[in-house]
């Protein structure tokens, strides 16, 4: 339980790591199957952990709108 100050996003599917690699300086291939930690996506700090079909990101609520927009643009959504 993280509290209401964080918002979570699921990034799942075959291209999940490739999508996140567009904004994160991580080598996703080398991360352990149970990886969990902090990272930067663009200029914001996120909590990142691996889930069975991809990744879960959490950011401070004040950055949630930015992160949602980044995810939409990065996947070609509007």
C-alpha positions in Angstrom: 0.0 0.0 0.0 1.7 3.2 -1.2 -0.9 5.8 -0.2 -2.9 8.2 -2.2 0.1 10.3 -3.0 1.2 7.9 -5.8 -0.6 6.9 -9.0 0.1 3.6 -10.7 0.3 2.7 -14.4 0.6 -0.8 -16.0 2.8 -1.1 -19.1 2.3 -4.6 -20.3 2.7 -6.7 -23.4 5.4 -7.8 -25.8 6.8 -4.3 -26.3 6.6 -3.0 -22.8 10.3 -2.8 -22.1 11.0 -1.3 -25.5 8.4 1.4 -24.8 9.9 2.3 -21.4 13.4 2.2 -22.8 12.4 5.3 -24.9 12.4 7.4 -21.8 14.6 5.5 -19.3 18.3 4.8 -19.3 18.0 1.2 -18.2 19.1 -2.0 -19.8 15.8 -3.9 -19.3 17.4 -7.2 -20.5 19.7 -7.2 -17.6 17.1 -6.5 -14.8 16.2 -9.5 -12.6 12.8 -11.1 -13.0 11.8 -9.7 -9.6 13.3 -6.3 -10.1 11.8 -3.4 -8.2 13.4 0.0 -7.7 13.5 3.7 -8.5 14.3 5.1 -11.9 13.9 8.3 -14.0 11.5 8.5 -16.9 12.3 11.7 -18.6 12.7 14.1 -15.8 10.5 12.5 -13.2 11.2 9.8 -10.6 9.1 6.6 -10.8 8.9 3.5 -8.8 9.3 0.6 -11.2 8.7 -3.1 -10.7 8.3 -6.1 -13.0 5.0 -7.8 -13.2 4.2 -11.1 -15.0 3.3 -9.5 -18.4 5.4 -6.2 -18.2 6.0 -3.4 -15.8 4.2 -1.3 -13.2 5.1 2.3 -12.7 4.2 4.6 -9.9 4.7 8.3 -9.7 3.8 11.1 -7.4 0.2 12.2 -8.1 1.4 15.7 -9.3 3.2 14.0 -12.2 0.5 11.5 -13.2 -1.0 13.7 -15.9 2.5 14.1 -17.5 3.3 10.4 -17.3 -0.1 9.4 -18.8 0.5 11.9 -21.7 4.0 10.5 -22.2 2.7 6.9 -22.3 -0.1 7.9 -24.8 2.3 9.8 -27.1 4.9 7.0 -27.0 2.4 4.4 -28.0 0.9 6.5 -30.8 -2.3 7.3 -28.8 -3.9 10.6 -28.4 
